[in-house]
Amino acid sequence: MNIDTIYPTFQGEGIWTGLPVVLVRTHGCNGHCPWCDTPGGTIVQGMSPEMVVQECNELREDYPNMQHILLTGGEPGLVGVAALEEFYLAANQDGWAVHVESNGTLPLGYNVRPFWVCASPKPSYTPPLDAIEVYLADEIKWVYEGVGSEVVLTALLKDFRIPRDKVCIQPLWDDKELQREAIAFAMQQGFRLSFQVHKMAGWA
């Protein structure tokens, strides 16, 4: 597994906002989002799944009640299914619940699945979506870019039969006008709102 960084924090976005987690950021992405705020670190560690879990375990010395790992990127699917499943098993054996944030374009596991999957499709900037991964996702986090993205999301929900209570609308952090539009859209459609609380708290 190519890892940029591992550190304790809290989930700042989506349904699990506020949850203490160990964040494991994988290196590399198959997308090219112009507003990406995590372009990748300059120091990449090649680590086995067991080594990653062990480093998470060591953080429990300072955070003994930590129970959740957030695997994000980049795009975690680039790690490959075999390594991901090995990671889930090792983490589960040590009492961790693994959350994965993905763009929904790559498989995240066949025989072993993570505790929670948040798919954040960005079809304008990534390869085609993996229909199974999007369908199986526990949560859909949609980055709001304006009226055009409303049309794309509406079609996506219809094509993949995604229930509305799975959807979180997240406006771009630095655009106040888009934030107002996103709030109005979410309220009208009955979607959840997701703001990047970690940035609001200065914990990014």
C-alpha positions in Angstrom: 0.0 0.0 0.0 1.4 3.4 -1.0 0.6 5.7 1.9 1.0 9.5 2.2 0.2 9.9 5.9 -1.5 8.3 8.9 -2.7 10.5 11.8 -5.5 10.9 14.3 -8.3 13.3 13.6 -12.1 13.4 13.2 -14.3 12.8 10.2 -15.1 16.3 8.9 -17.6 15.4 6.1 -20.7 13.4 5.4 -23.0 11.3 7.6 -20.2 10.4 10.2 -19.1 14.0 10.8 -17.5 14.4 14.2 -16.5 10.8 14.6 -12.9 10.4 15.9 -10.9 8.4 13.4 -7.4 7.4 12.4 -7.0 8.8 8.9 -5.0 6.7 6.4 -4.4 8.6 3.2 -3.4 6.5 0.2 -1.2 8.0 -2.5 -2.3 8.6 -6.1 -5.7 9.2 -7.8 -7.3 8.3 -11.2 -9.2 11.6 -11.2 -8.2 15.2 -12.0 -10.7 17.3 -10.1 -9.7 21.0 -10.5 -10.6 21.8 -6.9 -8.9 18.9 -5.2 -7.5 19.8 -1.8 -5.4 16.6 -1.4 -3.1 16.4 -4.4 -0.9 13.9 -2.6 2.2 14.1 -0.4 5.8 14.2 -1.4 6.8 11.4 0.8 5.2 8.0 0.0 5.6 5.0 2.2 5.3 1.5 0.8 3.7 -0.4 3.6 2.1 -3.8 3.9 -1.6 -3.8 5.1 -0.4 -5.3 8.4 2.1 -2.4 8.8 -0.6 0.1 8.2 -2.8 -1.5 10.9 0.1 -1.7 13.3 0.8 2.1 12.9 -2.9 2.7 13.6 -2.7 0.4 16.7 0.3 2.5 18.0 -1.9 5.6 18.0 -4.2 3.9 20.5 -1.5 4.5 23.1 -2.6 8.2 23.1 -6.2 7.6 21.9 -7.3 4.3 23.6 -10.9 4.7 22.6 -10.3 5.1 18.9 -12.3 2.5 17.0 -12.5 3.7 13.4 -10.1 4.0 10.5 -10.9 6.3 7.6 -9.1 5.1 4.4 -9.1 7.9 1.9 -6.9 9.4 -0.8 -6.2 10.0 -3.4 -8.2 7.0 -4.5 -8.0 4.0 -2.2 -9.2 1.7 -5.0 -5.8 2.0 -6.7 -4.4 -0.1 -3.8 -6.0 -3.1 -5.4 -8.6 -5.5 -4.1 -6.2 -8.1 -2.7 -4.4 -5.6 -0.5 -7.6 -3.9 0.5 -9.2 -7.1 1.7 -6.0 -8.0 3.6 -6.2 -4.6 5.2 -9.8 -5.0 6.2 -9.2 -8.4 7.8 -6.1 -7.2 9.7 -8.0 -4.1 10.9 -11.1 -6.1 11.9 -9.0 -8.6 13.9 -7.6 -5.7 16.0 -11.0 -4.2 16.6 -11.1 -1.5 14.0 -14.1 -0.5 11.8 -12.8 0.6 8.4 -14.5 3.4 6.5 -13.5 4.0 2.9 -14.0 7.1 0.9 -13.8 6.5 -2.9 -14.7 8.1 -6.2 -16.7 5.0 -7.1 -14.6 4.0 -10.1 -12.7 1.0 -8.8 -13.7 -2.2 -6.8 -13.1 -2.0 -3.1 -13.5 -5.7 -2.2 -15.2 -8.8 -3.3 -14.9 -11.4 -0.4 -14.3 -8.9 2.4 -16.0 -5.5 2.6 -15.2 -2.4 4.8 -17.6 -1.4 7.5 -18.7 1.7 5.6 -18.2 3.0 2.1 -18.7 6.6 1.1 -18.7 7.0 -2.7 -18.1 10.5 -4.0 -18.7 10.2 -7.7 -17.1 12.9 -9.9 -18.0 11.7 -13.4 -16.8 14.8 -15.1 -13.2 14.2 -13.8 -12.8 10.5 -13.5 -13.0 7.2 -15.5 -16.4 5.6 -15.7 -18.1 4.6 -12.5 -18.1 1.0 -11.2 -21.8 0.4 -11.1 -21.5 -2.2 -8.3 -19.5 0.0 -6.0 -21.8 3.0 -6.4 -24.9 0.7 -5.8 -23.3 -0.9 -2.7 -22.1 2.4 -1.2 -23.6 3.3 2.2 -23.3 7.0 1.5 -23.1 9.2 -1.6 -21.2 12.5 -1.1 -21.9 14.8 -4.0 -19.6 17.8 -4.5 -21.9 20.6 -5.6 -20.7 22.7 -8.5 -23.9 24.5 -9.6 -27.1 23.8 -11.5 -25.2 21.5 -14.0 -24.2 19.2 -11.2 -27.8 19.0 -10.1 -28.8 17.5 -13.4 -25.9 15.0 -13.3 -26.8 13.9 -9.8 -30.5 13.5 -10.6 -29.6 11.2 -13.5 -27.1 9.2 -11.3 -29.7 8.6 -8.6 -32.2 7.3 -11.2 -29.7 5.1 -13.0 -28.3 3.5 -9.8 -31.6 3.5 -7.8 -30.0 5.4 -4.9 -32.3 6.4 -2.0 -32.2 10.0 -1.1 -31.3 9.4 2.5 -27.9 8.2 1.4 -27.0 11.5 -0.3 -25.0 14.3 1.2 -24.6 17.5 -0.8 -21.3 19.2 -0.2 -20.6 22.6 -1.7 -17.1 23.8 -2.5 -15.4 25.1 0.6 -14.3 28.5 -0.8 -17.4 29.6 -2.8 -20.1 31.3 -0.7 -22.5 31.6 -3.6 -22.3 27.9 -4.4 -22.8 27.2 -0.7 -26.1 29.1 -0.7 -27.2 27.3 -3.9 -26.3 23.9 -2.4 -28.3 24.6 0.7 -31.3 25.6 -1.3 -31.0 22.5 -3.5 -30.5 20.1 -0.6 -33.5 21.5 1.2 -35.7 21.4 -1.9 -34.7 17.8 -2.7 -34.6 16.4 0.9 -30.8 15.6 0.8 -28.4 15.9 3.7 -25.9 18.8 3.8 -22.2 18.2 4.3 -19.8 21.0 5.1 -16.1 20.4 5.6 -16.2 20.9 9.4 -12.5 20.0 9.8 -11.6 23.1 7.8 -14.1 25.2 9.8 -12.4 24.0 13.0 -8.9 24.7 11.6 -8.1 21.0 11.8 -7.6 20.4 8.1 
